[in-house]
Amino acid sequence: MLLFRSEETVEKWCATNSTPVRPVINMDQLWHLAVQWYENRITEDSRRPAPDEMVEIFSAIGLDNPFWNPTANQWGSKN
């Protein structure tokens, strides 16, 4: 994970490093993602969210781009 000050900075970094721009997540979304993703990590029955749960978590914080679909292979596309 790389942290940048703005989407403009992301675009400049990607251009300099010949890397396609991927969907960007802001700090507020990142915080909510972490809270939801790790909410049960200190319990005995801790587990990673299932793909359908991942979609719900991502959608609840505004990450509904196909890039965030855990069952899709979006790495090769510009989504």
SEPA-691894 format. One record per residue: x, y, z of N, C-alpha, C, CB in turn; residue in one letter. Coordinates in steps of 0.02 Angstrom, whole numbers, plus 32768, in hexadecimal, padded with zeros to 4 digits. Glycine has a CB too. Layout:
<nodes>
+------+------+------+------+------+------+------+------+------+------+------+------+--------+
|  n.x |  n.y |  n.z | ca.x | ca.y | ca.z |  c.x |  c.y |  c.z | cb.x | cb.y | cb.z | residu |
+------+------+------+------+------+------+------+------+------+------+------+------+--------+
|    X |    Y |    Z |    X |    Y |    Z |    X |    Y |    Z |    X |    Y |    Z |      A |
...
+------+------+------+------+------+------+------+------+------+------+------+------+--------+
</nodes>
This chain:
<nodes>
+------+------+------+------+------+------+------+------+------+------+------+------+--------+
|  n.x |  n.y |  n.z | ca.x | ca.y | ca.z |  c.x |  c.y |  c.z | cb.x | cb.y | cb.z | residu |
+------+------+------+------+------+------+------+------+------+------+------+------+--------+
| 802A | 7FC6 | 8000 | 8000 | 8000 | 8000 | 802D | 803E | 8000 | 7FD0 | 8000 | 803D |      M |
| 801B | 806C | 7FD6 | 803E | 80AC | 7FD3 | 800E | 80E3 | 7FE7 | 805C | 80B9 | 7F8C |      L |
| 8025 | 8113 | 800D | 7FFC | 814B | 8022 | 8013 | 818A | 7FFE | 7FFE | 8155 | 806E |      L |
| 7FE3 | 81B0 | 7FE3 | 7FF1 | 81ED | 7FBF | 7FC5 | 8225 | 7FD9 | 7FE5 | 81E3 | 7F73 |      F |
| 7FDA | 8263 | 7FCD | 7FB4 | 829D | 7FE4 | 7F75 | 82AA | 7FBA | 7FE0 | 82DB | 7FE2 |      R |
| 7F77 | 8298 | 7F7A | 7F3D | 82A7 | 7F4F | 7F3C | 8277 | 7F15 | 7F40 | 82F0 | 7F37 |      S |
| 7F04 | 8276 | 7EF2 | 7EFF | 824D | 7EB6 | 7F2F | 8266 | 7E80 | 7EB7 | 824C | 7E9B |      E |
| 7F3B | 82A7 | 7E7E | 7F6B | 82C4 | 7E4E | 7FB0 | 82A7 | 7E5B | 7F6C | 8311 | 7E54 |      E |
| 7FC3 | 82A1 | 7E9A | 8004 | 8284 | 7EAC | 8008 | 823B | 7E97 | 8012 | 828C | 7EF7 |      T |
| 7FD0 | 8217 | 7E9F | 7FCD | 81D1 | 7E8A | 7FDA | 81CD | 7E3F | 7F87 | 81B1 | 7E9C |      V |
| 7FB7 | 81F7 | 7E19 | 7FBE | 81F7 | 7DD0 | 8006 | 8206 | 7DBA | 7F8E | 8229 | 7DB0 |      E |
| 8025 | 8236 | 7DDB | 806B | 8247 | 7DCB | 8099 | 820D | 7DDB | 8081 | 8286 | 7DF1 |      K |
| 8090 | 81EE | 7E15 | 80BA | 81B6 | 7E28 | 80B2 | 817C | 7DF8 | 80A9 | 819F | 7E70 |      W |
| 8074 | 816D | 7DE5 | 8067 | 8136 | 7DB6 | 8087 | 8145 | 7D72 | 801C | 812B | 7DAE |      C |
| 8082 | 8182 | 7D5A | 80A0 | 8195 | 7D1A | 80EC | 818E | 7D1D | 808C | 81DE | 7D07 |      A |
| 810A | 81A4 | 7D54 | 8152 | 81A0 | 7D5C | 816A | 8158 | 7D5F | 8168 | 81C5 | 7D9A |      T |
| 8142 | 812C | 7D7C | 8155 | 80E7 | 7D86 | 8136 | 80B6 | 7D55 | 8144 | 80D2 | 7DCC |      N |
| 8118 | 80D1 | 7D1F | 80F8 | 80A9 | 7CEB | 80C9 | 8075 | 7D09 | 812E | 8086 | 7CC1 |      S |
| 80A0 | 808C | 7D37 | 8070 | 8061 | 7D59 | 802A | 807C | 7D4C | 807E | 805D | 7DA5 |      T |
| 7FFB | 8050 | 7D3A | 7FB7 | 8069 | 7D2F | 7F98 | 8082 | 7D70 | 7F8A | 8032 | 7D10 |      P |
| 7F6F | 80B5 | 7D6B | 7F4C | 80CF | 7DA5 | 7F14 | 809E | 7DB8 | 7F2F | 8117 | 7D97 |      V |
| 7F14 | 808A | 7DF5 | 7EE0 | 805D | 7E0F | 7EAE | 8087 | 7E37 | 7EFF | 8024 | 7E3C |      R |
| 7E75 | 806A | 7E48 | 7E45 | 808F | 7E72 | 7E66 | 80A6 | 7EB3 | 7E07 | 8065 | 7E80 |      P |
| 7E53 | 80E2 | 7EC9 | 7E71 | 8100 | 7F04 | 7E3F | 80FC | 7F3D | 7E85 | 814A | 7EF6 |      V |
| 7E59 | 80F1 | 7F79 | 7E31 | 80F0 | 7FB6 | 7E48 | 8129 | 7FE2 | 7E36 | 80AA | 7FDA |      I |
| 7E19 | 8150 | 7FFD | 7E2E | 8187 | 8028 | 7E36 | 816F | 8070 | 7DFA | 81C1 | 8025 |      N |
| 7E51 | 819A | 809B | 7E61 | 8185 | 80E0 | 7E22 | 8174 | 8108 | 7E87 | 81BD | 8103 |      M |
| 7DEC | 8197 | 80FC | 7DAD | 8188 | 811F | 7D95 | 8142 | 810B | 7D77 | 81BD | 810E |      D |
| 7D96 | 8133 | 80CA | 7D82 | 80F0 | 80B4 | 7DB2 | 80BB | 80CF | 7D82 | 80EE | 8067 |      Q |
| 7DF2 | 80CA | 80D0 | 7E23 | 809A | 80EB | 7E15 | 808B | 8134 | 7E6A | 80B6 | 80E2 |      L |
| 7E06 | 80BF | 815B | 7DF7 | 80B4 | 81A2 | 7DB9 | 8088 | 81AA | 7DEB | 80F8 | 81C5 |      W |
| 7D83 | 8097 | 8185 | 7D47 | 806F | 818B | 7D52 | 8027 | 8172 | 7D0E | 808F | 8162 |      H |
| 7D7A | 801F | 813F | 7D8B | 7FDC | 8127 | 7DAF | 7FB5 | 815D | 7DB7 | 7FE0 | 80E7 |      L |
| 7DE1 | 7FD4 | 817D | 7E07 | 7FB1 | 81B1 | 7DDA | 7F9E | 81EC | 7E41 | 7FDE | 81CA |      A |
| 7DAE | 7FCC | 8201 | 7D82 | 7FBE | 8239 | 7D55 | 7F82 | 8229 | 7D57 | 7FFC | 824A |      V |
| 7D37 | 7F82 | 81EE | 7D0A | 7F4B | 81DC | 7D30 | 7F0A | 81CE | 7CE1 | 7F5E | 819F |      Q |
| 7D69 | 7F0F | 81AD | 7D8F | 7ED4 | 8199 | 7DAB | 7EAE | 81D5 | 7DC8 | 7EE7 | 816A |      W |
| 7DC1 | 7ED4 | 8207 | 7DE3 | 7EB6 | 8240 | 7DB8 | 7EB4 | 8280 | 7E22 | 7EDB | 824E |      Y |
| 7D77 | 7EC1 | 827B | 7D4D | 7EC6 | 82B6 | 7D4C | 7E86 | 82E0 | 7D08 | 7ED6 | 82A2 |      E |
| 7D56 | 7E4C | 82C3 | 7D53 | 7E0E | 82E9 | 7D98 | 7DED | 82F2 | 7D24 | 7DDD | 82C7 |      N |
| 7DCD | 7E10 | 82E4 | 7E0F | 7DF2 | 82E5 | 7E28 | 7DDC | 8329 | 7E40 | 7E21 | 82C8 |      R |
| 7E0C | 7DF7 | 835F | 7E23 | 7DE2 | 83A1 | 7DF7 | 7DAC | 83BF | 7E27 | 7E1E | 83D0 |      I |
| 7DC7 | 7D93 | 8399 | 7D9C | 7D5E | 83B1 | 7DBA | 7D1A | 839E | 7D55 | 7D65 | 8394 |      T |
| 7DA6 | 7CE8 | 83C3 | 7DC0 | 7CA4 | 83B7 | 7DAD | 7C8A | 8372 | 7DA6 | 7C74 | 83EC |      E |
| 7D72 | 7C9D | 835A | 7D5B | 7C85 | 8319 | 7D68 | 7CB7 | 82E1 | 7D10 | 7C75 | 831C |      D |
| 7D9D | 7CDD | 82E7 | 7DB0 | 7D0F | 82B5 | 7DBA | 7CEE | 8271 | 7DF0 | 7D33 | 82CA |      S |
| 7DA3 | 7D0F | 823D | 7DAC | 7CF6 | 81F9 | 7DAB | 7D31 | 81C9 | 7D75 | 7CC2 | 81E7 |      R |
| 7DC7 | 7D24 | 818F | 7DC5 | 7D56 | 815A | 7D7E | 7D5A | 813E | 7DF8 | 7D44 | 8121 |      R |
| 7D67 | 7D95 | 812C | 7D23 | 7D9A | 810F | 7D1F | 7D70 | 80CE | 7D12 | 7DE4 | 8100 |      P |
| 7CE5 | 7D51 | 80C4 | 7CD8 | 7D2C | 8087 | 7CCF | 7D5F | 804D | 7C98 | 7CFF | 808F |      A |
| 7CD6 | 7D48 | 800F | 7CCF | 7D77 | 7FD6 | 7C8F | 7DA0 | 7FD7 | 7CD3 | 7D51 | 7F96 |      P |
| 7C57 | 7D83 | 7FE8 | 7C19 | 7DAA | 7FE9 | 7C1A | 7DDD | 8022 | 7BDB | 7D7B | 7FF1 |      D |
| 7C3A | 7DCD | 8059 | 7C41 | 7DFD | 8090 | 7C71 | 7E35 | 807C | 7C5A | 7DDA | 80CF |      E |
| 7CA5 | 7E23 | 8056 | 7CD4 | 7E56 | 803E | 7CAF | 7E89 | 8012 | 7D0E | 7E36 | 8017 |      M |
| 7C86 | 7E71 | 7FE5 | 7C5F | 7E9E | 7FB9 | 7C34 | 7ECD | 7FE3 | 7C33 | 7E75 | 7F88 |      V |
| 7C14 | 7EB3 | 8016 | 7BEA | 7EDC | 8042 | 7C14 | 7F12 | 8066 | 7BC6 | 7EB1 | 8076 |      E |
| 7C4D | 7EFD | 8080 | 7C79 | 7F2C | 80A3 | 7C90 | 7F63 | 8074 | 7CB6 | 7F07 | 80C2 |      I |
| 7CA9 | 7F4F | 8039 | 7CC2 | 7F80 | 8008 | 7C8A | 7FAF | 7FF2 | 7CE0 | 7F5C | 7FCB |      F |
| 7C50 | 7F93 | 7FE4 | 7C18 | 7FBC | 7FCC | 7C01 | 7FED | 8002 | 7BDD | 7F8F | 7FB8 |      S |
| 7C01 | 7FD8 | 8041 | 7BEA | 8004 | 8078 | 7C15 | 8042 | 807F | 7BEA | 7FDD | 80B9 |      A |
| 7C54 | 803F | 8069 | 7C80 | 807A | 806F | 7C8D | 809B | 802B | 7CC2 | 8066 | 808F |      I |
| 7C65 | 8088 | 7FF9 | 7C69 | 80AA | 7FB8 | 7C9B | 808C | 7F87 | 7C79 | 80F0 | 7FC3 |      G |
| 7CB3 | 8050 | 7F95 | 7CE3 | 802F | 7F67 | 7CBC | 7FFC | 7F3D | 7D1D | 800D | 7F8E |      L |
| 7C9B | 8015 | 7F09 | 7C71 | 7FE9 | 7EE1 | 7C8B | 7FE1 | 7E99 | 7C2B | 8004 | 7EDF |      D |
| 7CC6 | 7FFA | 7E8C | 7CE6 | 7FF0 | 7E4C | 7CF5 | 7FA6 | 7E43 | 7D28 | 801B | 7E46 |      N |
| 7CF2 | 7F8A | 7E07 | 7D01 | 7F44 | 7DFC | 7D46 | 7F2E | 7E18 | 7CFE | 7F34 | 7DB3 |      P |
| 7D73 | 7F5E | 7E1F | 7DB5 | 7F4F | 7E3C | 7DAE | 7F2E | 7E81 | 7DDF | 7F8F | 7E41 |      F |
| 7D7A | 7F42 | 7EA6 | 7D71 | 7F2A | 7EEA | 7D4A | 7EE9 | 7EEF | 7D4E | 7F5E | 7F13 |      W |
| 7D38 | 7ECC | 7EB7 | 7D15 | 7E8C | 7EB7 | 7D48 | 7E54 | 7EC2 | 7CEE | 7E80 | 7E73 |      N |
| 7D44 | 7E31 | 7EFB | 7D76 | 7DFF | 7F0C | 7D75 | 7DC0 | 7EDF | 7D6E | 7DEA | 7F53 |      P |
| 7D40 | 7DB9 | 7EB7 | 7D3D | 7D7E | 7E8B | 7D51 | 7D8E | 7E44 | 7CF7 | 7D61 | 7E8C |      T |
| 7D5E | 7DCD | 7E35 | 7D70 | 7DE2 | 7DF1 | 7DBB | 7DEB | 7DEC | 7D4C | 7E23 | 7DDE |      A |
| 7DD5 | 7DE2 | 7DB1 | 7E1B | 7DEF | 7DA4 | 7E21 | 7E32 | 7D80 | 7E3D | 7DB6 | 7D7B |      N |
| 7E2A | 7E67 | 7DA6 | 7E2C | 7EAA | 7D89 | 7E73 | 7EC4 | 7D81 | 7E05 | 7ED9 | 7DB3 |      Q |
| 7EA5 | 7E9F | 7D93 | 7EEA | 7EB9 | 7D92 | 7F00 | 7ECC | 7D4C | 7F1B | 7E85 | 7DAE |      W |
| 7EE7 | 7EAA | 7D19 | 7EFC | 7EB8 | 7CD6 | 7ED6 | 7EF0 | 7CB4 | 7EF7 | 7E7B | 7CAD |      G |
| 7EA0 | 7F08 | 7CD4 | 7E77 | 7F3B | 7CB4 | 7E84 | 7F7F | 7CD3 | 7E2D | 7F2A | 7CB9 |      S |
| 7E66 | 7FB2 | 7CB6 | 7E6E | 7FF6 | 7CD0 | 7E33 | 800B | 7CFB | 7E77 | 8027 | 7C96 |      K |
| 7E0C | 7FDD | 7D14 | 7DD3 | 7FED | 7D40 | 7DEA | 8005 | 7D83 | 7DA5 | 7FB1 | 7D49 |      N |
+------+------+------+------+------+------+------+------+------+------+------+------+--------+
</nodes>
